[in-house]
Amino acid sequence: FVNSDWVEKVEVAPGAIGSYLPYDSQISTRFRSVEGWVDYGEKEYDHGAVILEDDYLFNKIGAHFGYENYLNNKTIQVSGYPDDKFGTQWKCNGKVTSENNFMIDYDVDSESGNSGSPIFYSTGSNIYAIGVHSFGKCPNSWIKVNDSVHQRWNEWSKL
């Protein structure tokens, strides 16, 4: 939300470092979210998607995150563009401190601007998103990829 209204467009710029865009960028005006967040502002449902018109950026990058339900005992990472780092991407590692059916709390450093960043773990050369950073402070929280989120993301990936 921006001033209680939805944004009208978003520039997607993977790997951006300030104004340097190593993979170029695309503008999107198509977005998705879920009723629990859009209609009721329930934090357990704070996730969505930016839908791109084509595979241009995917083809430039040549890689993507898989996504799966959270599995216990993984070292998790968050990577995003915190406001205090002036357009540069930062990554932190940490551990889960508690969880419920929808959200997980963790001890990873974050700052305003990290919202929407993927929570992920690596296994060999595979990287799996297991959540979306949603709320900072102590503890930080993320929306957990559970069966419902997994199903929704599968639907959105076909748009």
N, C-alpha and C positions, 0 to 999 in steps of 0.2 A: 504494500500500500504506500502511496505517496500522498500525504495530506488527505487521508481517508478515501482516496480515489485510486482506481487501478491505473497503472502506467499505460501509456498508449503505444509505446515502442521500447524495445530493448536492443542494445548492440551487444552481440555475442562476439567476444574477442579472446579465443583460447590462448593461454600462455602470454598474455599481454604483460609488458614491462613498461609501465608508464604509457607513453604514446607509441612505443614500438610494438607492432603487432606481427609477430613472427609467422602466424598462420592466416593473416588477414582478418576480416571480421564480416559479419552479416547483421542486418537489421531484421528484427521480427516484430510483427504486430499480432501474433497468435500465441495465446497462453492458455494453460489449463490449471485448475486447482480443484479442490473438493468442497462439497457442501458444508461440512463441519467447520471449515475455515472461512469460506466465502460468506456464508449466511449467519454463522454464529460466533466466529472468531475464537473457536476452541483450539487451544495451543496444540492439542494432540493431533490435529489435522493440518498443521502448518507446512504444507508441501505443495509443489506445483511443477509446472514445466513450461519452458519456452520452446515453441514448435518452430523449427526452421523450414523454409520452403523446399529445400533440396539437400543433397548430400555434399555440397561444395566443401564445407568445413571438415566434415568427416573424411573426405577424400584427401584433403590437404594434410590432416594430422595422421591418418592411417591407423588410428587406435581408438579405443573407447573403454570405459569402465564396464565391467559386468555388474550385476547387482544381485544380491541374495539376502535372505533373512539373516539377522545377526546371530553369530555363534559365540558362545562364551569363551573367555580366556584368550582373546586376541588382543595384541597391541594395536590400538586404533590410531588413525591419523586424521587430521583435518587440514585442508589446504584451501586457502582463499586469499582475499584481498582486504585485509583489515585497514580501517580508516587511518590508523596512525602510521602506516607504512607507505603512504603516498603512491598508490598505483602499482605496488610491487606485490608479488605473490609470496606467501609465507606458509610453511608447513610445520605442524607440531605433532608430537606423539604422546600417547598417554594410555591410561587404563580406565575401564568402566568402574564406576563406584556404586551404581544401583540401576534397576530397570523395572518397568512394568510392561503391560501389553502394548503400549503405544510409544513410550519414550524411554530414553536411556540418559542417565547422568554420567558425566565423565570429568576427569581432572586435566583436560588439555587446555592450554592457554588460548584465549580468543579475545577478539575486540569487536566493537561495532564495525559492521561491514563484512564480517564473516558469515552472516546469515545466508543460508542457501548453499553454503559450501558443502561438498561431499564429506561424509565420514566414511573412511574406507580402511581396508587392510590389504596387505600384499601376501601372496603365496607364490613363491617362485617368480615367474614373469607375469602372473595374473594379478589384477587389481580388482577388488570387489567393493562397490559402494554398498554400505549397510545402513546408511542413514543420511539425514540432512541436518546440518547445524542450524538450530533455531533460536536458542536462548543462551545468552552469556551470563556472566557473573559466577558466583560460586554456589552450587556447581553449575557447569555448562550442561546444556541438554540438547539432545537431538531427537528428531522424529525417526523412529525405528522402522526399518524395512520389515514389515510383517506380511502376512499373506495378502491382506487387503491392499497395502501399498504396492507390493510386487505385482498384483493383478492390474492395478491402475496404471503403473508405469509401463507394463506390457501393452496395454491399450494405447497409451499416449505415443509409444514408440512407433506405432503403425500409422500415425496421422501424417 
